[in-house]
């Protein structure tokens, strides 16, 4: 059924209603058109309006006809998503308020993301803590007071809120040491621009299953270690170290210095991953399904490889591509 929430079926807008009645309107089993109903009686009009309003009341997530009511968009993805007020975000992993957030920061709890106003960020109480966390790869966003109110659905946030992570991250240096101490030829997986938490969770699950020694996630343009990621990973996050870096390209340079070969997976590559047989420390980069690996990151790669496809399908899901590549490279 089409959504006619923009049309106001009131007595003041009979002209607008008459204009809309010139086109076919499908209300249930009744078809009201200019061809079949040259003149629409007042009683018929009232019946249509009543049926329309009743239908809207029965919807679980309805569109308000009140122009003054705030509208929440549900088509966006990620932690900034707005939902209809009848289906609010799950805030179990959120903390807000100056005192509560400060205690969470000094207790060194695992944090995925922080939102704060410029006044909080520059305050004497928070500035040093937030700068230190930002240098460790935690995403910190300075937002307006109204924006923070939207994110917390009007809670008393006092200018700051954070989302806890489901697992602690480690530094890149610790990840390099850990991987080399546990394997002669370790494989580390790096994610570039994968913002879907379901994909990130599935990749972590595959990476742990195929003996990957760690995951690298950039601070920006990537899903964090949220509850959704942990759920999709099905426990793998507890057994796989994750490093969240401020800049992926700088991290790749450091990995090269430590003897790792950087491989980028892309469908545009000339060489097949099946031809690669070297046993050496590797970093495999997986990009987002729509954009792939960024051009700047591709330039940091030592090799660009593709997974050969024999069917008509031109590309693979990011988590599937990661699983196939890890399976081959670990043979």
Long-range contacts (C-beta under 8 A, 24 or more apart in sequence): 1-26, 1-27, 1-55, 2-26, 3-63, 4-52, 5-56, 5-63, 5-64, 5-65, 8-65, 9-45, 9-48, 9-49, 9-52, 17-45, 27-51, 27-52, 60-86, 60-87, 61-86, 61-87, 62-86, 77-195, 77-196, 78-195, 78-223, 79-112, 79-113, 79-163, 79-224, 79-226, 80-151, 82-150, 85-153, 88-153, 89-153, 90-227, 91-152, 92-227, 93-163, 93-164, 93-166, 93-226, 93-227, 94-152, 94-161, 94-162, 94-163, 94-164, 95-161, 95-162, 95-164, 96-152, 96-155, 96-156, 96-157, 96-158, 96-160, 96-161, 96-162, 97-156, 97-157, 97-158, 97-160, 98-125, 98-158, 98-159, 98-160, 101-160, 101-161, 101-162, 102-126, 102-129, 104-162, 104-164, 105-129, 105-130, 105-133, 105-162, 109-164, 110-164, 110-165, 110-166, 110-167, 110-168, 110-169, 110-225, 111-138, 111-162, 111-163, 111-164, 111-165, 112-138, 112-139, 112-162, 112-163, 112-164, 112-165, 112-224, 112-225, 112-226, 113-138, 113-139, 113-140, 113-141, 113-162, 113-163, 113-224, 114-138, 114-139, 114-140, 114-141, 114-160, 114-161, 114-162, 114-163, 115-140, 115-141, 115-143, 115-147, 115-148, 115-151, 115-160, 115-161, 115-162, 116-140, 116-141, 116-142, 116-143, 116-148, 116-159, 116-160, 116-161, 117-142, 117-143, 117-144, 117-145, 117-148, 117-159, 117-160, 118-142, 119-159, 120-159, 120-160, 126-160, 134-246, 135-246, 136-169, 136-171, 136-244, 137-169, 137-219, 137-243, 137-244, 137-245, 137-246, 138-219, 138-244, 139-219, 139-220, 139-224, 163-224, 163-226, 165-224, 165-225, 165-226, 166-225, 166-226, 166-227, 166-229, 166-230, 166-237, 167-225, 167-230, 167-237, 167-238, 167-242, 169-217, 169-225, 169-242, 169-243, 169-244, 170-241, 170-242, 170-243, 171-243, 172-216, 172-243, 172-245, 172-251, 172-254, 172-255, 174-241, 174-243, 175-213, 175-214, 175-216, 175-241, 175-243, 176-254, 176-255, 176-258, 178-213, 178-214, 178-241, 179-213, 179-214, 179-281, 180-258, 180-281, 182-213, 183-211, 183-213, 185-279, 185-280, 185-281, 185-282, 186-213, 186-214, 186-281, 186-282, 187-211, 187-212, 187-213, 187-281, 187-282, 187-283, 187-284, 187-326, 187-329, 187-330, 188-212, 188-213, 188-214, 188-215, 188-216, 188-255, 188-260, 188-282, 188-283, 188-284, 189-214, 189-215, 189-216, 189-283, 189-284, 189-285, 189-286, 189-322, 189-326, 190-215, 190-216, 190-248, 190-251, 190-252, 190-283, 190-284, 190-285, 190-286, 191-215, 191-216, 191-217, 191-218, 191-222, 191-285, 191-286, 192-218, 192-221, 192-222, 192-248, 192-285, 192-286, 192-287, 192-288, 192-293, 192-294, 192-297, 193-218, 193-221, 193-222, 193-287, 193-288, 193-291, 193-293, 193-294, 194-222, 194-223, 194-286, 194-287, 194-288, 194-318, 195-221, 195-222, 195-223, 195-288, 196-223, 197-223, 197-226, 197-228, 197-229, 197-232, 198-228, 198-232, 199-223, 199-289, 199-317, 199-318, 199-319, 200-229, 200-232, 201-228, 201-229, 201-230, 201-231, 201-232, 201-233, 201-234, 201-237, 202-232, 202-233, 202-319, 203-286, 203-318, 203-319, 203-322, 203-323, 204-229, 204-232, 204-233, 204-236, 204-237, 204-240, 204-242, 205-232, 205-233, 205-234, 205-236, 205-319, 206-319, 206-322, 206-323, 206-326, 207-236, 207-240, 207-322, 207-326, 208-233, 208-236, 208-239, 208-240, 209-236, 209-323, 210-323, 210-326, 210-327, 210-330, 211-326, 211-330, 212-240, 212-326, 213-241, 214-240, 214-241, 214-242, 214-243, 215-240, 215-241, 215-242, 215-243, 216-242, 216-243, 216-244, 216-245, 216-248, 216-251, 216-283, 217-242, 217-243, 217-244, 217-245, 218-244, 218-245, 218-246, 218-247, 218-248, 218-251, 219-244, 219-245, 219-246, 219-247, 248-297, 249-296, 249-297, 249-300, 252-283, 252-285, 252-297, 252-300, 252-301, 253-300, 255-283, 256-302, 261-302, 261-303, 262-300, 262-301, 262-302, 262-303, 263-301, 263-302, 263-303, 263-304, 263-305, 264-293, 264-297, 264-298, 264-301, 264-303, 264-304, 264-305, 265-293, 265-305, 265-306, 265-307, 265-321, 265-322, 265-325, 266-292, 266-293, 266-298, 266-304, 266-305, 266-306, 267-292, 267-306, 267-307, 267-314, 267-315, 268-292, 268-304, 268-306, 269-304, 269-305, 269-306, 270-304, 270-306, 271-303, 271-304, 271-305, 271-306, 272-305, 272-306, 272-307, 272-308, 273-305, 273-306, 273-307, 273-308, 273-325, 273-328, 273-329, 274-308, 274-328, 276-303, 276-305, 276-328, 276-329, 282-329, 284-322, 284-325, 284-326, 284-329, 286-318, 286-321, 286-322, 286-325, 287-318, 288-318, 289-315, 289-317, 289-318
